[in-house]
């Protein structure tokens, strides 16, 4: 086996053990993943249904190992709970992760798709629902596969020149990367979220979740490997968001996020400042800064309309990782929409007596 094939083999073996790295939430807009972040967030809003999505592009400065990770979700408050002020929510999310790696004479992709859904129960601590504790549980499945194996050689390039339309790369059967799809159970995720409307101008939200409960991963995506399973370590994720409106109309939103999967941890601290606008449409425009020890400085933008939220972020690498991936670490953009269907009024019939 030559040097290039050895590099591919080692790198793919590394990916096969860490292909579920996106189980860790490497998202700058962590709260915009909603159901994927914490199952207790499902249905935790005022409206009929909510749909949203986020796309993260990470490490595109690397020669290999780039990530593209879109997330789509939908959730809704379903029915009333055991009490009038309680309710039950439902949420479903789909996550796709594509890891690219290539060299002078090889290229490949590792593709991971996760789908999961769950239920949440929102327990109101008062009749006006100013303070609510939600608990949620979800589960799902995951699929992993590799793309076509190919190598570019001088012979294949010459063949492409002599025969226009012929690919410049050729399939290499001996390259030890399999295309067979491996399925895994995601186990269970449980979570809780506390939401408090402290006043008309202040709101607090705290969340904690535990993922990968009872999860066993098929760690082999190598075609010639005998395969096997290992127990995924638990992931703990916590967040806090505090929003307050100042008398001058400025809105401040400090945010914290932390997660732990032993032996590694990750966290970020952010602050958003928003300005209320009345024209051309009522909205709040936010700009903010944050810092993550892994991806460096974070620059955040957000626009909140009545039913729609748009957001964008850019991570500027300020850590030792910059020597490998460059200054452009990652960017995210996406949107969410809350559907509100008003009930048709059902007035009592009015009997009109004619004048006689």
Buried (B, 14 or more C-beta within 10 A) or exposed (E): EEEBBEBBBEBBBEBBBBBBBBBBBBBBBBBBBBBBBBBBBBBBBEBEBBBBBBBBBBBBBBEBBBBBBBBBBBBBBBEEBEEEBBBBBBBBBBBBBBBBBBBEBBBBBBBBBBBBBBBBBBBBEEEEBBBBBBBBBBBBEBBBBBBEBBBBEEEBEEBBEEEEEEEEBBEBEEBBBBEEEBEBBBBBBBBBBBBBBEEEEEBBBBBBBBBBBEBEBBBBBBBEEEEEEEEBBBBBBBBBBBBBBEEEEEBBBBBBBBBBBEEEEBBBBBBBBBEBEEEEEEBBBBEBEBBBEBBBBBBBBBBBEEEEBBBBBBBBBBBEBBEEBEEBBBBBBBBBBBEEEEEEEEEEEEEEEEEE
